[in-house]
Amino acid sequence: MSVQQEANIRVVAYRLWEEEGRPAGRDLEHWYRAEIIVRSASIAPDRGHRSAPAKPKEKKTAAAEKKPAAKKKASAAKPASKPKASAGARVAAAKA
Protein backbone atom coordinates (compact mmCIF):
# COMPACT_ATOMS: atom_id res chain seq x y z
CA MET A 1 0.00 0.00 0.00
CA SER A 2 1.42 3.36 -1.02
CA VAL A 3 1.63 6.35 1.29
CA GLN A 4 -0.88 8.22 -0.88
CA GLN A 5 -3.32 5.32 -0.83
CA GLU A 6 -3.09 5.09 2.96
CA ALA A 7 -3.72 8.83 3.24
CA ASN A 8 -6.80 8.45 1.03
CA ILE A 9 -8.06 5.58 3.19
CA ARG A 10 -7.56 7.69 6.30
CA VAL A 11 -9.62 10.55 4.83
CA VAL A 12 -12.43 8.26 3.70
CA ALA A 13 -12.50 6.42 7.05
CA TYR A 14 -12.74 9.76 8.87
CA ARG A 15 -15.65 10.84 6.66
CA LEU A 16 -17.44 7.54 7.26
CA TRP A 17 -16.93 7.96 11.01
CA GLU A 18 -18.35 11.50 10.91
CA GLU A 19 -21.32 10.48 8.74
CA GLU A 20 -22.28 7.83 11.29
CA GLY A 21 -22.25 10.31 14.16
CA ARG A 22 -18.70 9.67 15.42
CA PRO A 23 -19.40 6.35 17.21
CA ALA A 24 -16.74 5.03 19.57
CA GLY A 25 -15.06 1.67 19.01
CA ARG A 26 -15.84 1.22 15.30
CA ASP A 27 -12.56 2.49 13.91
CA LEU A 28 -11.57 -0.80 12.27
CA GLU A 29 -14.95 -1.13 10.58
CA HIS A 30 -14.57 2.35 9.09
CA TRP A 31 -10.98 1.63 8.08
CA TYR A 32 -11.89 -1.60 6.26
CA ARG A 33 -14.82 0.02 4.48
CA ALA A 34 -12.56 2.90 3.46
CA GLU A 35 -9.97 0.43 2.11
CA ILE A 36 -12.63 -1.16 -0.08
CA ILE A 37 -13.78 2.22 -1.36
CA VAL A 38 -10.26 3.49 -2.13
CA ARG A 39 -9.10 0.26 -3.73
CA SER A 40 -12.22 -0.04 -5.90
CA ALA A 41 -11.70 3.56 -7.01
CA SER A 42 -8.09 2.79 -7.97
CA ILE A 43 -9.16 -0.30 -9.96
CA ALA A 44 -11.82 1.64 -11.87
CA PRO A 45 -10.22 5.00 -12.60
CA ASP A 46 -13.24 6.27 -14.54
CA ARG A 47 -15.23 6.34 -11.27
CA GLY A 48 -12.61 8.68 -9.88
CA HIS A 49 -13.56 10.84 -7.06
CA ARG A 50 -16.92 10.84 -5.39
CA SER A 51 -17.87 14.50 -5.44
CA ALA A 52 -20.36 15.82 -7.94
CA PRO A 53 -18.95 17.33 -11.11
CA ALA A 54 -18.66 21.09 -11.21
CA LYS A 55 -21.61 22.87 -12.76
CA PRO A 56 -20.80 24.66 -16.00
CA LYS A 57 -20.94 28.43 -15.81
CA GLU A 58 -23.99 29.99 -17.37
CA LYS A 59 -23.37 31.98 -20.51
CA LYS A 60 -24.58 35.54 -20.27
CA THR A 61 -26.40 36.94 -23.23
CA ALA A 62 -25.86 40.47 -24.42
CA ALA A 63 -29.33 41.43 -23.16
CA ALA A 64 -28.60 40.06 -19.71
CA GLU A 65 -25.36 42.02 -19.48
CA LYS A 66 -27.06 45.31 -20.41
CA LYS A 67 -29.94 44.90 -17.98
CA PRO A 68 -29.58 47.41 -15.13
CA ALA A 69 -29.62 46.16 -11.59
CA ALA A 70 -33.03 46.14 -9.96
CA LYS A 71 -33.70 49.15 -7.78
CA LYS A 72 -35.04 48.67 -4.31
CA LYS A 73 -38.54 49.96 -3.79
CA ALA A 74 -38.89 52.61 -1.14
CA SER A 75 -41.03 51.21 1.62
CA ALA A 76 -44.10 53.24 2.44
CA ALA A 77 -43.64 55.25 5.57
CA LYS A 78 -45.92 54.16 8.36
CA PRO A 79 -48.27 56.88 9.57
CA ALA A 80 -47.46 58.22 12.98
CA SER A 81 -49.55 56.68 15.71
CA LYS A 82 -51.91 58.82 17.69
CA PRO A 83 -50.42 60.10 20.91
CA LYS A 84 -51.62 58.14 23.90
CA ALA A 85 -53.93 59.92 26.29
CA SER A 86 -52.57 60.73 29.69
CA ALA A 87 -53.81 58.89 32.75
CA GLY A 88 -55.94 61.87 33.78
CA ALA A 89 -57.62 62.04 30.37
CA ARG A 90 -58.40 58.33 30.48
CA VAL A 91 -59.99 58.62 33.93
CA ALA A 92 -62.07 61.60 32.76
CA ALA A 93 -63.20 59.70 29.65
CA ALA A 94 -64.14 56.69 31.78
CA LYS A 95 -66.32 58.83 34.09
CA ALA A 96 -68.18 60.43 31.21
C-alpha positions as a Markdown table, in Angstrom:
| # | Residue | x | y | z |
|---|---|---|---|---|
| 1 | Met | 0.0 | 0.0 | 0.0 |
| 2 | Ser | 1.4 | 3.4 | -1.0 |
| 3 | Val | 1.6 | 6.3 | 1.3 |
| 4 | Gln | -0.9 | 8.2 | -0.9 |
| 5 | Gln | -3.3 | 5.3 | -0.8 |
| 6 | Glu | -3.1 | 5.1 | 3.0 |
| 7 | Ala | -3.7 | 8.8 | 3.2 |
| 8 | Asn | -6.8 | 8.5 | 1.0 |
| 9 | Ile | -8.1 | 5.6 | 3.2 |
| 10 | Arg | -7.6 | 7.7 | 6.3 |
| 11 | Val | -9.6 | 10.6 | 4.8 |
| 12 | Val | -12.4 | 8.3 | 3.7 |
| 13 | Ala | -12.5 | 6.4 | 7.0 |
| 14 | Tyr | -12.7 | 9.8 | 8.9 |
| 15 | Arg | -15.7 | 10.8 | 6.7 |
| 16 | Leu | -17.4 | 7.5 | 7.3 |
| 17 | Trp | -16.9 | 8.0 | 11.0 |
| 18 | Glu | -18.4 | 11.5 | 10.9 |
| 19 | Glu | -21.3 | 10.5 | 8.7 |
| 20 | Glu | -22.3 | 7.8 | 11.3 |
| 21 | Gly | -22.3 | 10.3 | 14.2 |
| 22 | Arg | -18.7 | 9.7 | 15.4 |
| 23 | Pro | -19.4 | 6.4 | 17.2 |
| 24 | Ala | -16.7 | 5.0 | 19.6 |
| 25 | Gly | -15.1 | 1.7 | 19.0 |
| 26 | Arg | -15.8 | 1.2 | 15.3 |
| 27 | Asp | -12.6 | 2.5 | 13.9 |
| 28 | Leu | -11.6 | -0.8 | 12.3 |
| 29 | Glu | -14.9 | -1.1 | 10.6 |
| 30 | His | -14.6 | 2.3 | 9.1 |
| 31 | Trp | -11.0 | 1.6 | 8.1 |
| 32 | Tyr | -11.9 | -1.6 | 6.3 |
| 33 | Arg | -14.8 | 0.0 | 4.5 |
| 34 | Ala | -12.6 | 2.9 | 3.5 |
| 35 | Glu | -10.0 | 0.4 | 2.1 |
| 36 | Ile | -12.6 | -1.2 | -0.1 |
| 37 | Ile | -13.8 | 2.2 | -1.4 |
| 38 | Val | -10.3 | 3.5 | -2.1 |
| 39 | Arg | -9.1 | 0.3 | -3.7 |
| 40 | Ser | -12.2 | 0.0 | -5.9 |
| 41 | Ala | -11.7 | 3.6 | -7.0 |
| 42 | Ser | -8.1 | 2.8 | -8.0 |
| 43 | Ile | -9.2 | -0.3 | -10.0 |
| 44 | Ala | -11.8 | 1.6 | -11.9 |
| 45 | Pro | -10.2 | 5.0 | -12.6 |
| 46 | Asp | -13.2 | 6.3 | -14.5 |
| 47 | Arg | -15.2 | 6.3 | -11.3 |
| 48 | Gly | -12.6 | 8.7 | -9.9 |
| 49 | His | -13.6 | 10.8 | -7.1 |
| 50 | Arg | -16.9 | 10.8 | -5.4 |
| 51 | Ser | -17.9 | 14.5 | -5.4 |
| 52 | Ala | -20.4 | 15.8 | -7.9 |
| 53 | Pro | -19.0 | 17.3 | -11.1 |
| 54 | Ala | -18.7 | 21.1 | -11.2 |
| 55 | Lys | -21.6 | 22.9 | -12.8 |
| 56 | Pro | -20.8 | 24.7 | -16.0 |
| 57 | Lys | -20.9 | 28.4 | -15.8 |
| 58 | Glu | -24.0 | 30.0 | -17.4 |
| 59 | Lys | -23.4 | 32.0 | -20.5 |
| 60 | Lys | -24.6 | 35.5 | -20.3 |
| 61 | Thr | -26.4 | 36.9 | -23.2 |
| 62 | Ala | -25.9 | 40.5 | -24.4 |
| 63 | Ala | -29.3 | 41.4 | -23.2 |
| 64 | Ala | -28.6 | 40.1 | -19.7 |
| 65 | Glu | -25.4 | 42.0 | -19.5 |
| 66 | Lys | -27.1 | 45.3 | -20.4 |
| 67 | Lys | -29.9 | 44.9 | -18.0 |
| 68 | Pro | -29.6 | 47.4 | -15.1 |
| 69 | Ala | -29.6 | 46.2 | -11.6 |
| 70 | Ala | -33.0 | 46.1 | -10.0 |
| 71 | Lys | -33.7 | 49.2 | -7.8 |
| 72 | Lys | -35.0 | 48.7 | -4.3 |
| 73 | Lys | -38.5 | 50.0 | -3.8 |
| 74 | Ala | -38.9 | 52.6 | -1.1 |
| 75 | Ser | -41.0 | 51.2 | 1.6 |
| 76 | Ala | -44.1 | 53.2 | 2.4 |
| 77 | Ala | -43.6 | 55.2 | 5.6 |
| 78 | Lys | -45.9 | 54.2 | 8.4 |
| 79 | Pro | -48.3 | 56.9 | 9.6 |
| 80 | Ala | -47.5 | 58.2 | 13.0 |
| 81 | Ser | -49.5 | 56.7 | 15.7 |
| 82 | Lys | -51.9 | 58.8 | 17.7 |
| 83 | Pro | -50.4 | 60.1 | 20.9 |
| 84 | Lys | -51.6 | 58.1 | 23.9 |
| 85 | Ala | -53.9 | 59.9 | 26.3 |
| 86 | Ser | -52.6 | 60.7 | 29.7 |
| 87 | Ala | -53.8 | 58.9 | 32.7 |
| 88 | Gly | -55.9 | 61.9 | 33.8 |
| 89 | Ala | -57.6 | 62.0 | 30.4 |
| 90 | Arg | -58.4 | 58.3 | 30.5 |
| 91 | Val | -60.0 | 58.6 | 33.9 |
| 92 | Ala | -62.1 | 61.6 | 32.8 |
| 93 | Ala | -63.2 | 59.7 | 29.6 |
| 94 | Ala | -64.1 | 56.7 | 31.8 |
| 95 | Lys | -66.3 | 58.8 | 34.1 |
| 96 | Ala | -68.2 | 60.4 | 31.2 |
